[in-house]
Amino acid sequence: MEFLSFLVKRVLWSVLVLVGLSMVIFVIARVVPGDPARMALGPRASPEQVATMQAELGLDRPLLQQYALFIEGLTRGDLGKSLLTERPVNDDIRETFAATFELVLCTMILAMGFGVPLGMIAAYWKDKWPDTAVRFFAIFAAVTPSFFLALLLQILAGYVLHLLPTTGRLPNALEFEASWTGLLLIDSLLAGRLDVFGEALRHLLLPSLSLAAATMGQMARLTRASMIDVSRQDYIEAARAFGIPEWLRVTKYMLRPSFVPPLTIMGLEFASLIGGAFVVEMVFAWPGMAAYGIRTILQKDLNAVMGVVMVSGVFFVLVNLTIDVLVGFVDPRVRIRGRR
């Protein structure tokens, strides 16, 4: 019952957040200067053509009625038609979301795979040269903008050393359609195309590293601070006194309680990168949802803009709800605090 109450409360808060997000994005999309109908038809369109387009988009109706139609479409899973591509926004997002999701997933694997071990190394050798090196890297990664790191990696690894490709998901000469999941790495393995898997992985490395650096630094610092704090607890001293092996004491008795802050940051970063990867996607010409969202904003494509933001918001809420549940399992104290 305790965990069920905790879960219901988190779900209700998530629903309220999504309702608030829908209101905010609807208002912002309507107050941004520019007429979507005029931008879609061009400067030479007649007033009658513009008025007809406004009627088709529902822009001639009162704002409350427009918002009601927007919510009705959301409940049916209908995000409308894009003025930029002249296709249903659902189809555009379905095609571009997979590319962004694969990029962000690879980013988080790199961030977790290197950030947590670096934090463990820094905590184990506290105030020694490994700790100093990790802290220097963490600060450097945190303060370096992702677009600058993306351009730097693109120049060094792509154009100077010629080690990795710098644009797209696959070479133009390699034809492959990810028809199962939309994720090239998974679908290529399912199809037995190791050549596609290798090329997709090579194309993923540079943009993933550009996005992962800041999160990697954050996780290293949080893991270090948490493990140092846990190492001062009485039960750790007792484990040392009872002669428990060092590796077991560090990995089981210190790492698990120290893992809650990095786990929380992982959820926040994973969800926010879905909508915030647009700079890196533009640098590497990555055909993802974030780059698609930027193009629609420049054209004031209202349906597409609101669709991208709502999909990003839903993903953000679902990931954070999942993280809350995982943290509740790892640390029961969170459930107790959430019940108060």
N, C-alpha and C positions, 0 to 999 in steps of 0.2 A: 504493500500500500504506500509506503514511503516513497519508493522509486516511481510508482504510478502517478502520485500527486506531483512529484517533481517534473515528470514528463509532460503531464497535462498543462501545468503552468507554463512551461517553455513553449509548448505548441500554441497556446492562446497568445502569448507575447509575440510569437512569430507571425501569426495572422494579423495582429494589430500593426506590426511593422510594415507588412505588405500593403495593408490598406492605406497607411500613412504615405508610403512610397508612391502608390498610385496617384494620390492627391497631389503630392509635390511635383512629380514629373508631368502631370497633366497641366498644372498651372504654369510651370516653367516653359513647357512647349508652346503654350498659348501666348505668353508675354514676350517671348524672344522676337525682336524686330524682323520684319520680312513676311511676305505673303507666300505661303507654300504653293498656292495655285499659280501665282504669277511666276515664281521660280521654276515650276514644273513646265509651264507653257512657253516661257521665254519672254523677252521684252517686247516682241512684236505682236503678241496675242491681243486680241480685241477685248474690251471690257465685257462683252457678252460671253466670250469664251472663258474668261476668268471667272465670271459669275456662275457659269455652268459647272466648272471644275470645283468651285467652292461648295456648290450644292451637292455634288457627288461625294465630296469629302466630309460633308456635314458641317462645314465651317460657318454656314449661314444660320445655324440654329443657336439657341441660347446655350451658355456655357454649361449649365446644369444638365441640360439634355445631352450635350456632347459628352459630358463625363459619364452619364448613365449609359450611353451607347458604348463608350469605351469599356466600362465595367462589364456590360453584357457580352461584349466580344471576348473579354478575358475569360469569363466563365465558360464560354464555348470553345476556348482555345483558338479564337480567331483574332489575329493581330492586325488585320486589314491588309491593304495593298500598298506596296512601296512605290513611291513616285520615281525613285532613282532607277530601279530595275524593272518596274512595271510587272512585278511578280508578287504573289502573296508573301508577306513578311515572314510567315512561318517557314516557308521553303528556304528563304535566304538565310534565316537564323539556323535552320537545321543543317544547312551545308557548311556554314562558316563556324558554327559552335564546335564541331568536332575538331577542327584545326586548332582553335584556341584551347580547348580542353586538353588535347594531347600535349600542347606546348606547356601549359600550366602544370599538368601532371608530371611531366619530365622535370620541370623546374623544382617542384616540391620534393621529388625523389632525390635530386641533387642536393637540395638544401638540407633535407633531413639526413641523407647519407653521409654528408661531410660536416654539417653544422654540429650535430650532437656529438660525434666522436671528437671533434676539435674542442668542444666544451669540456668533455671528459678529460682530455689530455691536459687542458689548462688547469682544471681543478686538481688533478692528481699531482701535477708539478707546479703547484701554486708558488708564485713569486720567483720562479726559475725561468730560464730562457725559453722553454716551450710555452709557458704561460704568457710571457711577454710577446712572443711571436704571434700567438693566437689572438691576443688582445689588439695588437697592431693591425692584424688582418681584419678583425671584426670592425674596428673603427673605420678603416679604409673602405671596406665594403659598404658600410652603412652610409657614409657621406658621399660616395661616388654615385652620381645620377645614372640610372639604368641606360638612358640614351647615349651618354658619353661612353660608358663601358661597351655598349653595343657597337658604336662606331669604332672604338679602339680595337675590339676583338675582330671586327670585320676587316679592318685595315691590316692588322698583324697576321691573323690566321688565314685570311682569305686572299689578300692581294700581295702581301710581302712573302709569307712562307708557303702559300698555296697548299695549305693543309686541308681546309674544310670549305664547303660551298657557303655562299653568303646570301643567297636569296631563294625563296620558294620552299616547297616541301619535298619536291622531287626534281630531278633533271628533266628538261623538256623532252629529251629523246626517250625517256622511260615512261611507258604508259601503264597505268594501273588504277583501277577504280576501287576505293574502299567501300564496298557495298554492304558489309555486315554491320560494323560498329562505327564506321567513319574514321577510325583511328588507324593510320597507316601501319604502325608497328604491329598492332594486333592482327589486322586483316591480312597483312602480308605473310605473317606466320601461319594463319589459318589456311591461306592459299598455297603455302609451300614456296613462296617467292622470297628466298633469302637475299636475292639481289636487291629487291625493293626494300626489304627490312634494313639492309646495310646502308642504302642511300638515304632512307628516311631518318635513320639514326644520325647519320653524318649531318644532315640538314638541320636536325633538332639541336645539336650540341651548342652552337654559338648563341642562338637566341635564348636557349634555356639557361646557359651560364650567365648571360647578361641579366636575366630576371632573377636568378637564384642568388646572386652575390649578396644583396642586401639582406635577404631572409636568412641566408647561411650565417652571416655575421650576427644577426639578432639571436638566432638559435644557439650559436656558440657562446655568446655572452650570457644568455639566460640559463643555459645548462651549467656553465661554470659557476655562476652565482648560486644557483639552487643546490648544486652538489657540495659547494663549500659550506653552505648553511646546514645541509643535512649531515655533513661530516662532523659537525659539532654536537650532534644529538647524543644523548646518553646511550641509546641502544647500539650506535655505531662503535662507541668505545667498548661496550660490553662484547660486541662481536669480535673486536680486535683482541680483547682479553681472553676470550674463549678459544682463540687460535683459528678462527674461520679464515680460510684462504683469502688472500688479498683480492684476487680476481672475482671471487664470489661476493665478497663484501662490497666491492665497487659496483658490479653489474646488477646484483639483486637487491641489496639493502640500501644502496645510495642512489642508483639510477632511477628506479621506479618512482619513488616519491619526488624525485627531482624532475620527472618527465612532464608534470602537469603544466608548468608555464610554457615550455616549448610546444607542447601539444596544442595549447590554446592559441599561441601565435601561429602555428601551422594552419589551423582552421581559418583564422582571420586573413592570413596572407593568401591562402589557396582560393578563398572566395573572392577577395578583392582583386586578385590578379586576373580573374575572368573578364572583368570590365576595365582593368587598368593596364593591360598589356599593350595598349594601342601604340605607344611610342616604339617599342621594340618590334612590333608587328610591321609598322611603317618602315623602319630602318631595314628590316630583312625581307620586305615584300611578302610577309606571311599572310596567306589568305584566310584570316581568322575573323571572328565576330567583332573584336575590338576595332580592327581597321575598317570593317564594314560600318560600324557605328560612327566613326569619324567622318566617313564619306557622306553618310545620311545627315549628320549634323550640319555639314557645310552646305547641303542642299535644302536644309530645313524640311526633311522628309519626316513629317510628324509621326506617322504610323510606325515607321522603321525605328525612329529614335526612341519612342515610348516602348516599342517591343524589345529593343536591345536592353534598355534600362530595366524593364520589368523582369526579363529573363535573368539578367545579372543579379537583380535583387532577390528573386526566388532562389537562385543558386546560392547566394550569400546566406540567406536565412536557413536553407536546408543544411548547408555545410556547418554553420554554427550550431544548429540544433543537434546535428550528429556529434560535433565536438563536445557539446554540453553533456550528452549522454555518455560519451566515452570517458570524459573527465569524472562524471558521477560514478562510473564503474571503478576507475583507477583510484579516486579519492572519495570515500564515502562522506567526508566532512562537507563536501560541496552540496550533497543532497540535504544534509541537516541544515546548512545555512540557507538553502533555497526554500526550506519548509517554513522558516520563521517569517 
